[in-house]
Amino acid sequence: MTDISIDQFRTETRAWLADNCPPEMREPLRSDKDACWGGRSYDPAANPPQAAWLKVMGERGWTVPDWPTTYGGGGLTPAQTKVLREEMAAIRARNPLNSFGISMLGPALLKYGTEAQKLDHLPKIARGEIRWCQGYSEPNAGSDLAGLATSADDAGDHYVINGQKVWTSYADKADWIFCLVRTSKESKQGGISFVLFDMASPGVSTKPILLISGYSPFCETFFDDVKVPKNQRVHEENKGWDVAKYLLGHEREMISGMGLASSSGNPLIEGALATVGLDHDGRLADPLLRGAIALFEVRAKAFGAMSERFIDQLKAGQAHPAQPSMMKYYGTELNKSRYELMMAAGGSDSLEWESDGSDGGRDARAWLRTKANSIEGGTSEVQLNIIAKRILELPGA
């Protein structure tokens, strides 16, 4: 679709979305459970409008609009992709598919994967047929990720993997995992390989980790003599750290996106603000809260503008390598601030935990969940160190 003008593309896209996006998919998500993750266990009958939305967007390649059509994408230019996002936002269309395959693994495969790996995995990711999880952190390898110990012993045409990962998001629901393993002990970063394998493989097991919110997307993941064919290794043996770093940049970009929603478009805050009341001028009766929300809105809009600029630079190959750390840090802090505001606006009632009126403590549990934002994808302290060193070029301590 590169042979039409942007104005024509916008007109056609607007009309297509109006005809094909179900009304139910233009309503805000009530919780994480409303999001569509696809995968082998996905049941289209559980939510027909959601299934229809995923189907039409997948067939058009618009779950991954800027991927090549060869791999299930839409083949759109960066400018067209931006228009599509804008037109979806204008009608509040939901994302048709949430996927670590789209936000993290896909870009890594496009850069480092073999043609066979791209053709095998990318179309399935685009259509939502396989749900992926990420095997990075370990009990003794968190911020120092390169210290990982999960081993992959050479067994001829395959590896035998033993070890443990931790904080593996949705590992108990995922179909496949992209995983960092140690194939050599001669070099810390130079002995890591990046492999893909089915979570149904013999020897793979998971155990949920209970969070303070009472809800857990995280798991411990165990590997006991798991056999992985060598053709499922991405990039060269012992050079998986290159893939890992590249993928982390995209993960941090994904996490930073949590900061983009403003209070005016967030039903959680809208509901909480209703409890505060308005003054005779139609403004929030609490001036301190009113000022805090105004400041948040300014910061959210500034972050949105910065995010657009970063994405444009990224697509043009002009982004600073450390920019994802800056985006991740500010985006997560902004998201935490959003939920702090929501709780402040709701007062003591917002802390209610179990009643039907609070939807099982939805707001409070979501607020507690945001505390992990500054840990996952690289802690805020690590991101600040990267910013100081790589962007500000400050001297080391």
Residue pairs with C-beta under 8 A, 6 or more apart in sequence:
1 9
1 74
1 75
1 76
1 80
2 75
2 77
2 80
4 12
6 79
6 80
6 83
9 80
9 83
10 83
10 87
13 83
13 84
13 87
14 87
14 90
17 87
17 88
17 91
17 93
18 91
20 53
20 56
21 53
21 88
21 91
21 93
22 49
22 50
22 52
22 53
23 49
24 49
24 50
25 49
25 50
25 53
25 93
25 94
25 96
26 91
26 92
26 93
26 94
27 92
27 94
28 92
28 265
28 266
28 267
29 35
29 94
30 267
30 359
30 362
31 359
31 362
31 366
32 217
35 94
35 95
35 98
36 42
36 47
36 50
36 53
36 54
36 94
36 95
36 96
36 97
36 98
36 128
37 97
37 98
37 99
37 128
37 131
37 170
37 173
38 54
38 97
38 99
38 127
38 128
38 129
38 130
38 131
39 128
39 129
39 130
39 131
39 173
39 174
39 175
40 129
40 130
40 131
40 175
41 131
41 173
41 175
42 128
42 131
44 50
44 51
45 51
50 94
53 94
53 96
54 63
54 96
54 97
54 128
57 63
57 96
57 97
58 72
58 96
58 97
58 126
58 127
58 128
60 74
61 67
61 69
61 72
61 73
61 74
61 75
61 126
62 74
62 84
62 96
63 96
63 97
63 99
63 102
63 126
63 127
63 128
64 72
64 73
64 74
64 102
64 106
64 125
64 126
65 73
65 74
65 76
65 80
65 81
65 84
66 73
66 74
66 76
66 77
66 78
66 81
66 315
67 73
67 74
67 75
67 106
67 110
67 122
67 126
68 75
69 75
70 118
70 119
71 110
71 118
71 119
71 122
71 123
71 126
72 122
72 123
72 124
72 125
72 126
72 127
73 122
73 126
74 81
74 84
76 84
78 312
78 315
78 316
82 308
82 311
92 265
97 128
99 125
99 128
99 131
99 132
100 131
100 132
100 133
100 134
100 169
101 121
101 124
101 125
101 130
101 131
101 132
102 125
102 126
103 250
103 251
103 253
103 254
104 132
104 134
104 178
104 247
104 250
104 251
104 254
105 121
105 125
105 132
105 178
105 196
105 247
106 122
106 125
107 246
107 247
107 250
108 178
108 194
108 234
108 243
108 246
108 247
108 250
109 117
109 118
109 121
109 122
109 234
110 118
110 122
111 246
112 194
112 234
112 235
112 242
112 243
112 246
113 121
113 234
113 235
116 231
117 196
117 232
117 234
121 130
121 196
124 130
125 132
130 175
130 176
131 170
131 173
131 174
131 175
131 176
132 174
132 175
132 176
132 177
132 178
133 168
133 169
133 170
133 171
133 173
133 174
133 176
133 177
133 178
133 199
133 221
134 168
134 169
134 177
134 178
134 179
134 251
135 150
135 165
135 168
135 177
135 178
135 179
135 180
135 221
136 145
136 148
136 165
136 179
136 180
136 244
137 145
137 165
137 166
137 167
137 168
138 147
138 148
138 149
138 150
138 163
138 164
138 165
138 166
139 164
139 166
140 147
140 149
141 147
141 148
141 149
142 167
142 379
143 378
143 379
143 381
143 382
145 180
145 244
146 188
146 189
146 192
146 241
147 188
148 163
148 180
148 181
148 182
148 192
149 163
149 182
150 161
150 162
150 163
150 164
150 165
150 179
150 180
150 181
150 182
150 223
151 161
151 162
151 163
151 181
151 182
152 159
152 160
152 161
152 181
152 182
152 183
152 193
152 195
152 228
153 159
153 160
153 161
153 162
154 183
155 227
157 229
157 230
158 227
158 228
158 229
158 230
159 181
159 183
159 195
159 227
159 228
159 230
159 233
160 225
160 226
160 227
160 228
161 179
161 181
161 195
161 197
161 203
161 223
161 225
161 226
161 227
161 228
162 223
162 224
162 225
162 226
163 181
163 222
163 223
164 220
164 221
164 222
164 223
165 171
165 179
165 220
165 221
165 223
166 209
166 218
166 220
166 221
167 209
167 218
167 219
167 376
168 177
168 206
168 218
168 219
168 220
168 221
169 217
169 218
169 219
169 376
170 217
170 219
171 177
171 199
171 206
171 218
171 219
171 221
172 206
172 208
172 219
174 199
175 198
175 199
175 200
176 196
176 197
176 198
176 199
177 196
177 197
177 199
177 204
177 221
178 194
178 195
178 196
178 234
178 247
179 194
179 195
179 196
179 197
180 192
180 193
180 194
180 240
180 244
181 192
181 193
181 194
181 195
181 240
182 191
182 192
182 193
183 191
183 192
183 193
183 237
183 238
183 240
184 190
184 191
184 237
184 238
185 191
187 238
189 241
190 238
190 239
190 241
191 238
192 238
192 240
192 241
192 244
193 233
193 235
193 237
193 238
193 239
193 240
194 233
194 234
194 235
194 240
194 243
194 244
195 228
195 232
195 233
195 234
195 240
196 228
196 232
196 233
196 234
197 204
197 226
197 228
197 232
199 206
201 226
201 227
201 228
202 225
202 226
202 227
203 223
203 224
203 225
203 226
203 227
204 221
204 222
204 223
204 226
205 221
205 222
205 224
206 219
206 220
206 221
206 222
207 219
207 220
207 222
208 216
208 218
208 219
209 216
209 218
209 219
209 220
210 216
211 218
211 368
211 369
211 372
212 368
212 371
213 364
213 365
213 366
213 368
213 369
214 361
214 365
215 365
215 369
233 240
234 240
234 243
235 242
235 243
248 324
248 377
248 378
249 321
249 324
250 324
251 377
252 324
252 325
252 327
252 328
252 377
252 378
252 383
253 310
253 314
253 324
253 327
253 328
254 377
255 328
255 331
255 332
255 373
255 376
255 377
256 307
256 324
256 327
256 328
256 330
256 331
256 332
257 307
257 331
258 331
258 332
258 334
258 335
258 373
259 300
259 303
259 330
259 331
259 332
259 333
259 334
259 335
259 338
260 300
260 303
260 304
260 307
260 331
261 300
261 338
262 297
262 300
262 301
262 304
263 269
263 270
263 273
263 293
263 296
263 297
263 300
263 338
263 341
264 270
264 297
266 338
266 342
268 339
268 342
268 362
268 363
268 366
269 338
269 341
269 342
269 345
271 363
272 341
272 342
272 343
272 345
272 346
272 350
272 363
273 284
273 293
273 345
275 345
275 346
275 347
275 349
276 284
276 285
276 286
276 289
276 345
277 284
277 285
278 284
278 285
279 285
283 290
284 290
284 293
289 341
289 344
289 345
292 341
292 344
293 341
293 345
296 334
296 337
296 338
296 341
299 334
299 337
300 334
300 338
303 330
303 331
303 334
306 327
306 330
307 327
307 331
310 319
310 323
310 327
313 319
313 323
314 323
320 390
320 391
321 390
322 386
322 387
322 389
322 390
322 391
323 391
325 378
325 382
325 383
325 386
325 387
325 390
326 383
326 387
326 391
328 377
328 378
328 383
329 380
329 383
329 384
329 387
332 373
332 374
332 380
333 374
333 380
335 370
335 373
336 370
336 371
336 373
336 374
338 370
339 363
339 366
339 367
339 370
340 367
342 350
342 363
342 367
343 350
343 351
343 363
343 364
343 367
346 363
349 358
350 363
350 364
350 367
351 364
352 358
352 361
352 364
353 360
353 361
353 364
353 365
354 360
354 361
355 361
358 364
374 380
388 394
389 396
